[in-house]
Amino acid sequence: MLAFFTLFLVACTSLPATDTRPSSTADAATPPPVLLVSIDGFRADYLDLGITPNLARLTVEGVQAEWMNPSFPSLTFPNHYSIVTGLRPDRHGIVHNSMQDTELGGFSLGKREAVSDGRWWDDGLPVWVSVETAGLPAATLFWPGTEAAIGGVQATRWLPFDAKMPADARVDTVLGWLGEPVATRPRFATLYFEALDTAGHTHGPDSPEAHAAIREVDAAIGRLLDGLDARGLASQVNLVVVSDHGMATVAPEQYVLIEDMVDPADAKMVTAGQSVGFAPKPGRSQAAEAQLLGAHEHYDCWRKGELPARWHYGSHPRVPPIVCQMHEGWDAIRRAWAASRSTTANRGSHGFDPALPSMRAIFLARGPAFREHATVPAFDNVDVYPLLMKLIGLEPAANDGDDDAMGTLKVGAPMSR
């Protein structure tokens, strides 16, 4: 893990948060802005396809990890929040894309009132909240969690998720933010693309449609790089590009019916998909456990406190009492959902064991803080957070990242508080 951070060079100091001197270029004494970009569902080996010239440019001009390990479960919301908090899902509380909380009720990606309720997110302290609390501006475009006031704080500028917003418009919005004078320019900004994840789910991760989406998002990255160059910002912005997880192929017939896993009279399904959670009904725990616990042909189940230690998962109150993990290439779905499932075409899924190559994510970075044409060993996505905070010039909150490795970053002066 130390090798990851020793290939970064940070030579910046921090001005007090009250400094508002206008300037069209970055002040030498102010850490450069940090732009964090997520390409949802970008599997690490997509970089080897030869269809991503702009991402390949980043590997030459900056740093590339062999791959990045997602946290368990390898799902979108939990991993995006791990990247910006340095906490694993079991600690930051976004334990799944869908959850139940005894006080808050239900949470799902499409449930706007839950997604925008800061109480779901309060177990973590994301980068943009720390930036704003320090008196610095942050600007976020679609990152999970940014629609909620977390601890009562939101980014100075944020946009509600809009899948219809074109990739070029997203890039141009962020370029506009970064092109502002130092007084209003965000110290930290995010940018998010979901088209590849959507194509991978619908058509399979190795389909022509997924490859078209890869080309599309690579073109957006090219627009971003060219826009930074045109504004004279290429050497003044630390750009970090990540993904949250990869994607595995699921053949049309490879699914398990949830009703066949356990009698609905004995347990309620809390989460479906690949990491499947169940809550035994009152007085039915023994019956539910008899049906679920142990190894099965296409999945394995544990009590929440007995999950494999390497997943760092199972203590948060929102984790269901019984968790079943599907084997790679298999989904768990309700019987009613099976009727709408294609009987001929592959689809794609994630949420499988993060150790699988198909779940590997990417990490690429370029800017004044990074060496050029450097490759580093694989690392966990919780290690990104302390790096981001170091780049911004703020003290990180307690986190699950490799704090010792941060000492290998070369800094010109103590960080501001």
RODO-2510 file (C-alpha; in nm, 4 decimals, decimal comma):
residues 417
     n   res          X          Y          Z
     1     m     0,0000     0,0000     0,0000
     2     l     0,2863     0,2393     0,0709
     3     a     0,3952     0,2177    -0,2922
     4     f     0,0683     0,3792    -0,3954
     5     f     0,1315     0,7035    -0,2110
     6     t     0,5071     0,7242    -0,2660
     7     l     0,4429     0,7833    -0,6358
     8     f     0,2564     1,1052    -0,5624
     9     l     0,4337     1,4376    -0,5179
    10     v     0,2430     1,7079    -0,3314
    11     a     0,4276     2,0367    -0,3094
    12     c     0,1677     2,2823    -0,1935
    13     t     0,0807     2,4983     0,1020
    14     s    -0,2505     2,6320     0,2234
    15     l    -0,3719     2,9847     0,2746
    16     p    -0,6207     3,0590     0,5487
    17     a    -0,9768     2,9905     0,4430
    18     t    -1,0521     3,3638     0,4632
    19     d    -0,8189     3,4514     0,1728
    20     t    -1,0349     3,5848    -0,1105
    21     r    -0,7816     3,7598    -0,3331
    22     p    -0,9185     3,7542    -0,6898
    23     s    -0,7018     3,5952    -0,9534
    24     s    -0,7528     3,4368    -1,2942
    25     t    -0,4798     3,1841    -1,2250
    26     a    -0,4092     2,9633    -0,9285
    27     d    -0,2322     3,1371    -0,6422
    28     a     0,1027     2,9713    -0,5781
    29     a     0,0281     2,9507    -0,2061
    30     t    -0,3160     2,7918    -0,2480
    31     p    -0,3524     2,4179    -0,3123
    32     p    -0,4870     2,3576    -0,6621
    33     p    -0,8518     2,2593    -0,7008
    34     v    -0,9294     1,8889    -0,6893
    35     l    -1,1746     1,7422    -0,9405
    36     l    -1,3020     1,3931    -0,8619
    37     v    -1,4649     1,2143    -1,1574
    38     s    -1,6597     0,8883    -1,1364
    39     i    -1,7346     0,6610    -1,4315
    40     d    -1,9953     0,4304    -1,2839
    41     g    -1,9418     0,0656    -1,3727
    42     f    -1,6035     0,1105    -1,5464
    43     r    -1,4311    -0,2252    -1,5035
    44     a    -1,0524    -0,2078    -1,4753
    45     d    -0,9827    -0,4210    -1,7821
    46     y    -1,1809    -0,1848    -2,0052
    47     l    -0,8625     0,0209    -2,0194
    48     d    -0,7047    -0,2646    -2,2174
    49     l    -0,9627    -0,2614    -2,4969
    50     g    -0,7873     0,0093    -2,6976
    51     i    -1,1008     0,2243    -2,7257
    52     t    -1,0220     0,4842    -2,4570
    53     p    -0,7567     0,7189    -2,6018
    54     n    -0,8357     0,9970    -2,3552
    55     l    -0,8144     0,7783    -2,0469
    56     a    -0,4946     0,6357    -2,1975
    57     r    -0,3648     0,9921    -2,2135
    58     l    -0,4103     1,0149    -1,8373
    59     t    -0,1987     0,7023    -1,7875
    60     v     0,0855     0,8756    -1,9713
    61     e     0,0459     1,2188    -1,8142
    62     g    -0,0225     1,0967    -1,4610
    63     v    -0,0677     0,7981    -1,2316
    64     q    -0,2577     0,4758    -1,2920
    65     a    -0,3371     0,2047    -1,0385
    66     e    -0,3284    -0,1547    -1,1575
    67     w    -0,6837    -0,1524    -1,0299
    68     m    -0,8839    -0,0322    -0,7292
    69     n    -1,0709    -0,2663    -0,4953
    70     p    -1,4315    -0,1724    -0,4190
    71     s    -1,5713    -0,2085    -0,0697
    72     f    -1,8332    -0,4678     0,0174
    73     p    -2,1000    -0,4684    -0,1125
    74     s    -1,9734    -0,3701    -0,4583
    75     l    -2,2711    -0,1441    -0,5268
    76     t    -2,3009     0,2152    -0,6454
    77     f    -2,4106     0,4189    -0,3446
    78     p    -2,2033     0,2373    -0,0800
    79     n    -1,8834     0,2684    -0,2825
    80     h    -1,9258     0,6271    -0,3909
    81     y    -1,9682     0,7200    -0,0268
    82     s    -1,6656     0,5124     0,0757
    83     i    -1,4483     0,6980    -0,1752
    84     v    -1,5383     1,0406    -0,0324
    85     t    -1,5461     0,9449     0,3380
    86     g    -1,2690     0,6863     0,3630
    87     l    -1,5129     0,4673     0,5560
    88     r    -1,6353     0,1254     0,4580
    89     p    -2,0128     0,0908     0,4153
    90     d    -2,0495    -0,0842     0,7495
    91     r    -1,9237     0,2351     0,9149
    92     h    -2,0687     0,5144     0,7003
    93     g    -2,4147     0,3566     0,7033
    94     i    -2,4934     0,3433     0,3309
    95     v    -2,4826    -0,0336     0,3489
    96     h    -2,6671    -0,1045     0,0233
    97     n    -2,8452     0,0684    -0,2637
    98     s    -3,1654    -0,0185    -0,0789
    99     m    -3,1925    -0,0279     0,2997
   100     q    -3,4272    -0,0310     0,5957
   101     d    -3,3826     0,1785     0,9073
   102     t    -3,5974     0,1382     1,2178
   103     e    -3,6448     0,5156     1,2486
   104     l    -3,6131     0,6405     0,8908
   105     g    -3,7997     0,3690     0,7029
   106     g    -3,6896     0,2618     0,3577
   107     f    -3,4142     0,3865     0,1286
   108     s    -3,3674     0,3227    -0,2430
   109     l    -3,1881     0,4966    -0,5284
   110     g    -3,5078     0,6274    -0,6820
   111     k    -3,6681     0,7401    -0,3566
   112     r    -3,5951     1,1119    -0,3710
   113     e    -3,7150     1,1936    -0,0195
   114     a    -3,4745     0,9358     0,1256
   115     v    -3,1767     1,0219    -0,0964
   116     s    -3,2071     1,3876     0,0045
   117     d    -3,2499     1,3146     0,3783
   118     g    -2,9196     1,3870     0,5521
   119     r    -2,9983     1,1482     0,8364
   120     w    -2,9195     0,8539     0,6096
   121     w    -2,5730     0,9945     0,5410
   122     d    -2,4775     1,1348     0,8821
   123     d    -2,2517     0,8456     0,9837
   124     g    -1,9954     0,9687     0,7313
   125     l    -1,8202     1,3015     0,6758
   126     p    -1,7693     1,3460     0,3001
   127     v    -1,5014     1,5647     0,1504
   128     w    -1,7347     1,8421     0,0345
   129     v    -1,8770     1,8875     0,3846
   130     s    -1,5275     1,9257     0,5308
   131     v    -1,4378     2,1726     0,2561
   132     e    -1,7467     2,3834     0,3179
   133     t    -1,7002     2,3676     0,6953
   134     a    -1,3479     2,5042     0,6462
   135     g    -1,4954     2,8076     0,4707
   136     l    -1,3987     2,6932     0,1213
   137     p    -1,6346     2,6438    -0,1749
   138     a    -1,7235     2,2997    -0,3076
   139     a    -1,9282     2,2145    -0,6169
   140     t    -2,0782     1,8729    -0,6877
   141     l    -2,2403     1,7296    -0,9962
   142     f    -2,4496     1,4204    -0,9134
   143     w    -2,2235     1,2428    -0,6591
   144     p    -2,4337     1,0185    -0,4295
   145     g    -2,4982     1,2030    -0,1042
   146     t    -2,4671     1,5534    -0,2436
   147     e    -2,8424     1,6069    -0,2597
   148     a    -2,8675     1,5839     0,1195
   149     a    -2,7663     1,8328     0,3869
   150     i    -2,5189     1,6163     0,5796
   151     g    -2,4724     1,7558     0,9277
   152     g    -2,6723     2,0477     0,7925
   153     v    -2,4121     2,1221     0,5220
   154     q    -2,4260     2,1000     0,1430
   155     a    -2,1852     2,2085    -0,1278
   156     t    -2,2045     2,5724    -0,2327
   157     r    -2,3206     2,4470    -0,5719
   158     w    -2,4870     2,1140    -0,6355
   159     l    -2,7292     1,9702    -0,8861
   160     p    -3,0026     1,7100    -0,8333
   161     f    -2,9382     1,3980    -1,0349
   162     d    -3,0687     1,4215    -1,3906
   163     a    -2,9975     1,1203    -1,6111
   164     k    -3,1083     1,3220    -1,9148
   165     m    -2,8301     1,5792    -1,8769
   166     p    -2,5872     1,5085    -2,1644
   167     a    -2,2271     1,4205    -2,0870
   168     d    -2,0991     1,7288    -2,2695
   169     a    -2,3234     1,9552    -2,0620
   170     r    -2,1941     1,7944    -1,7434
   171     v    -1,8346     1,8528    -1,8488
   172     d    -1,9015     2,2119    -1,9534
   173     t    -2,0730     2,2868    -1,6224
   174     v    -1,7717     2,1679    -1,4248
   175     l    -1,5289     2,3476    -1,6562
   176     g    -1,7252     2,6649    -1,5918
   177     w    -1,6866     2,6196    -1,2179
   178     l    -1,3129     2,5552    -1,2413
   179     g    -1,2601     2,8528    -1,4722
   180     e    -1,3862     3,1015    -1,2145
   181     p    -1,1565     3,3347    -1,0171
   182     v    -0,9883     3,1901    -0,7102
   183     a    -1,2380     3,3658    -0,4829
   184     t    -1,5300     3,1561    -0,6091
   185     r    -1,3576     2,8611    -0,7754
   186     p    -1,4380     2,5357    -0,5925
   187     r    -1,1501     2,3875    -0,3967
   188     f    -1,3193     2,0499    -0,4522
   189     a    -1,5587     1,9454    -0,7298
   190     t    -1,7158     1,6215    -0,8519
   191     l    -1,8361     1,4944    -1,1872
   192     y    -2,0345     1,1752    -1,2476
   193     f    -2,1233     0,9591    -1,5503
   194     e    -2,3658     0,6656    -1,5296
   195     a    -2,4178     0,5750    -1,8988
   196     l    -2,1736     0,2826    -1,8919
   197     d    -2,3322     0,1287    -1,5832
   198     t    -2,6735     0,1523    -1,7482
   199     a    -2,5522    -0,0068    -2,0720
   200     g    -2,3687    -0,2804    -1,8836
   201     h    -2,6748    -0,3732    -1,6800
   202     t    -2,9076    -0,3728    -1,9780
   203     h    -2,6954    -0,5407    -2,2438
   204     g    -2,4047    -0,7032    -2,0608
   205     p    -2,0586    -0,5654    -1,9799
   206     d    -1,8942    -0,6907    -2,3005
   207     s    -2,1762    -0,5986    -2,5380
   208     p    -2,1485    -0,3584    -2,8333
   209     e    -2,3741    -0,1229    -2,6379
   210     a    -2,1381    -0,1241    -2,3386
   211     h    -1,8401    -0,0607    -2,5669
   212     a    -2,0278     0,2295    -2,7249
   213     a    -2,0874     0,3731    -2,3775
   214     i    -1,7162     0,3339    -2,2989
   215     r    -1,6308     0,5355    -2,6078
   216     e    -1,8912     0,7950    -2,5138
   217     v    -1,7559     0,8515    -2,1655
   218     d    -1,3987     0,8525    -2,2948
   219     a    -1,4982     1,1279    -2,5354
   220     a    -1,6393     1,3211    -2,2392
   221     i    -1,3073     1,2812    -2,0586
   222     g    -1,1374     1,4108    -2,3725
   223     r    -1,3667     1,7139    -2,3700
   224     l    -1,2731     1,7701    -2,0055
   225     l    -0,8983     1,7453    -2,0728
   226     d    -0,9188     1,9712    -2,3781
   227     g    -1,1292     2,2193    -2,1811
   228     l    -0,8758     2,2316    -1,9007
   229     d    -0,5986     2,2822    -2,1565
   230     a    -0,7881     2,5608    -2,3337
   231     r    -0,8424     2,7463    -2,0063
   232     g    -0,4806     2,7097    -1,8985
   233     l    -0,5886     2,4863    -1,6092
   234     a    -0,4195     2,1576    -1,6982
   235     s    -0,1285     2,2309    -1,4646
   236     q    -0,3525     2,3893    -1,2000
   237     v    -0,6121     2,1184    -1,1313
   238     n    -0,5519     1,7839    -0,9637
   239     l    -0,7788     1,5484    -1,1570
   240     v    -0,8713     1,2097    -1,0074
   241     v    -1,0776     0,9629    -1,2139
   242     v    -1,2273     0,6592    -1,0443
   243     s    -1,5030     0,4044    -1,0811
   244     d    -1,7122     0,2503    -0,8084
   245     h    -1,7058    -0,1116    -0,9240
   246     g    -1,6838    -0,3308    -1,2317
   247     m    -1,9478    -0,5486    -1,3950
   248     a    -1,9974    -0,9226    -1,4540
   249     t    -2,1962    -1,1015    -1,7219
   250     v    -2,5177    -1,2720    -1,6108
   251     a    -2,6693    -1,5188    -1,8564
   252     p    -3,0489    -1,4946    -1,8963
   253     e    -3,1207    -1,8196    -1,7133
   254     q    -2,8807    -1,7558    -1,4255
   255     y    -3,1026    -1,6304    -1,1491
   256     v    -3,2459    -1,7637    -0,8237
   257     l    -3,5995    -1,6837    -0,7137
   258     i    -3,6038    -1,5198    -0,3731
   259     e    -3,9193    -1,7112    -0,2817
   260     d    -3,7204    -2,0329    -0,3370
   261     m    -3,4429    -1,9195    -0,1028
   262     v    -3,6713    -1,8887     0,1997
   263     d    -4,0435    -1,9172     0,2616
   264     p    -4,1853    -1,5609     0,2646
   265     a    -4,3813    -1,6640     0,5747
   266     d    -4,0498    -1,7070     0,7591
   267     a    -3,8449    -1,4063     0,6434
   268     k    -3,8846    -1,0734     0,4698
   269     m    -3,6487    -0,9798     0,1880
   270     v    -3,4776    -0,6482     0,2690
   271     t    -3,2342    -0,6259    -0,0235
   272     a    -3,2237    -0,8122    -0,3536
   273     g    -2,9759    -0,8464    -0,6394
   274     q    -2,6372    -0,9932    -0,5531
   275     s    -2,6000    -0,9068    -0,1841
   276     v    -2,9358    -1,0273    -0,0561
   277     g    -3,0596    -0,9421     0,2913
   278     f    -3,3340    -1,1080     0,4926
   279     a    -3,5042    -1,0256     0,8220
   280     p    -3,6715    -1,3253     0,9911
   281     k    -4,0291    -1,2607     1,0902
   282     p    -4,1176    -1,2629     1,4627
   283     g    -4,0843    -1,6129     1,6039
   284     r    -3,9530    -1,7516     1,2740
   285     s    -3,5771    -1,7012     1,3145
   286     q    -3,5008    -2,0698     1,3556
   287     a    -3,7039    -2,1650     1,0490
   288     a    -3,5501    -1,8875     0,8385
   289     e    -3,1951    -1,9760     0,9404
   290     a    -3,2549    -2,3443     0,8683
   291     q    -3,3409    -2,2571     0,5095
   292     l    -3,0821    -1,9868     0,4488
   293     l    -2,7607    -2,0312     0,6460
   294     g    -2,4674    -2,2068     0,4859
   295     a    -2,3463    -2,2847     0,1352
   296     h    -2,5880    -2,3264    -0,1533
   297     e    -2,5348    -2,4032    -0,5205
   298     h    -2,5369    -2,0403    -0,6348
   299     y    -2,5043    -1,8419    -0,3126
   300     d    -2,3913    -1,8522     0,0503
   301     c    -2,5619    -1,7083     0,3585
   302     w    -2,4435    -1,5937     0,7012
   303     r    -2,5759    -1,4219     1,0099
   304     k    -2,4688    -1,0575     0,9853
   305     g    -2,2109    -1,0915     1,2614
   306     e    -2,0500    -1,3954     1,0985
   307     l    -1,9726    -1,2637     0,7509
   308     p    -1,6153    -1,3109     0,6189
   309     a    -1,3857    -1,0708     0,8028
   310     r    -1,2251    -0,9464     0,4813
   311     w    -1,5550    -0,7785     0,3879
   312     h    -1,5517    -0,5545     0,6994
   313     y    -1,9290    -0,5779     0,7069
   314     g    -2,2035    -0,6828     0,9425
   315     s    -2,2126    -0,4552     1,2474
   316     h    -2,4187    -0,1582     1,1312
   317     p    -2,7859    -0,1651     1,2422
   318     r    -2,8983    -0,1278     0,8805
   319     v    -2,7324    -0,4541     0,7750
   320     p    -3,0082    -0,7183     0,7684
   321     p    -2,9859    -1,0071     1,0197
   322     i    -2,9051    -1,2573     0,7427
   323     v    -2,6951    -1,1721     0,4389
   324     c    -2,6680    -1,3965     0,1337
   325     q    -2,3981    -1,3368    -0,1258
   326     m    -2,4660    -1,4550    -0,4782
   327     h    -2,1923    -1,6317    -0,6705
   328     e    -2,0482    -1,4474    -0,9684
   329     g    -2,2853    -1,4421    -1,2613
   330     w    -2,6049    -1,5086    -1,0638
   331     d    -2,8844    -1,2745    -0,9584
   332     a    -3,1525    -1,3131    -0,6921
   333     i    -3,4898    -1,1766    -0,7997
   334     r    -3,8534    -1,1942    -0,6998
   335     r    -4,0754    -1,4338    -0,8895
   336     a    -4,2794    -1,1417    -1,0211
   337     w    -3,9667    -0,9863    -1,1734
   338     a    -3,8729    -1,2984    -1,3682
   339     a    -4,1499    -1,2461    -1,6239
   340     s    -3,9888    -0,9240    -1,7493
   341     r    -3,6398    -1,0722    -1,7704
   342     s    -3,4996    -1,1495    -2,1161
   343     t    -3,4829    -1,5210    -2,1955
   344     t    -3,2209    -1,4808    -2,4686
   345     a    -2,9856    -1,1900    -2,3933
   346     n    -2,7101    -1,1523    -2,1368
   347     r    -2,7291    -0,8726    -1,8850
   348     g    -2,4742    -0,7350    -1,6400
   349     s    -2,4608    -0,7173    -1,2615
   350     h    -2,2285    -0,6039    -0,9857
   351     g    -2,2538    -0,6473    -0,6119
   352     f    -2,0482    -0,9665    -0,6233
   353     d    -1,7436    -1,0385    -0,4055
   354     p    -1,5143    -0,7317    -0,4363
   355     a    -1,2123    -0,9626    -0,4688
   356     l    -1,3310    -1,0846    -0,8104
   357     p    -1,1486    -0,9399    -1,1145
   358     s    -1,4859    -0,8527    -1,2673
   359     m    -1,5542    -0,6137    -0,9792
   360     r    -1,2257    -0,4234    -1,0053
   361     a    -1,2515    -0,0463    -1,0414
   362     i    -1,0103     0,2125    -1,1849
   363     f    -0,7984     0,4933    -1,0448
   364     l    -0,6253     0,7481    -1,2680
   365     a    -0,4875     1,0878    -1,1671
   366     r    -0,3137     1,3814    -1,3294
   367     g    -0,2085     1,7254    -1,2125
   368     p     0,0607     1,9197    -1,0303
   369     a     0,0549     1,6779    -0,7351
   370     f     0,1173     1,3643    -0,9396
   371     r     0,4125     1,2046    -1,1094
   372     e     0,3898     1,1283    -1,4804
   373     h     0,3586     0,7871    -1,6452
   374     a     0,3562     0,6044    -1,3122
   375     t     0,1800     0,2779    -1,2290
   376     v     0,1058     0,1786    -0,8703
   377     p    -0,0142    -0,1486    -0,7167
   378     a    -0,3805    -0,2124    -0,6483
   379     f    -0,5314    -0,0581    -0,3354
   380     d    -0,8687    -0,0240    -0,1610
   381     n    -1,1031     0,2596    -0,2474
   382     v    -1,1093     0,3864     0,1132
   383     d    -0,7468     0,4931     0,0584
   384     v    -0,8589     0,7629    -0,1864
   385     y    -1,0141     0,9807     0,0848
   386     p    -0,6956     1,0650     0,2792
   387     l    -0,5269     1,1438    -0,0510
   388     l    -0,8064     1,3834    -0,1500
   389     m    -0,7887     1,5596     0,1838
   390     k    -0,4116     1,5924     0,1565
   391     l    -0,4466     1,7422    -0,1911
   392     i    -0,7077     1,9900    -0,0689
   393     g    -0,4981     2,0838     0,2329
   394     l    -0,7338     1,9751     0,5108
   395     e    -0,6971     1,7321     0,7982
   396     p    -0,8889     1,4106     0,7246
   397     a    -1,1548     1,2819     0,9594
   398     a    -1,1131     0,9382     1,1148
   399     n    -1,1266     0,6858     0,8327
   400     d    -1,0507     0,3304     0,7243
   401     g    -0,7873     0,4332     0,4704
   402     d    -0,4144     0,3813     0,5019
   403     d    -0,3333     0,6773     0,7256
   404     d     0,0311     0,5743     0,7705
   405     a     0,0855     0,5911     0,3965
   406     m    -0,0113     0,9581     0,3985
   407     g     0,3183     1,0376     0,5675
   408     t     0,5024     0,9486     0,2489
   409     l     0,3446     1,2416     0,0662
   410     k     0,5914     1,5264     0,0316
   411     v     0,4379     1,8534     0,1487
   412     g     0,5878     2,1985     0,1429
   413     a     0,4368     2,3145     0,4701
   414     p     0,1976     2,1987     0,7418
   415     m    -0,1634     2,1632     0,6377
   416     s    -0,4073     2,4346     0,7312
   417     r    -0,6773     2,3572     0,9844
***
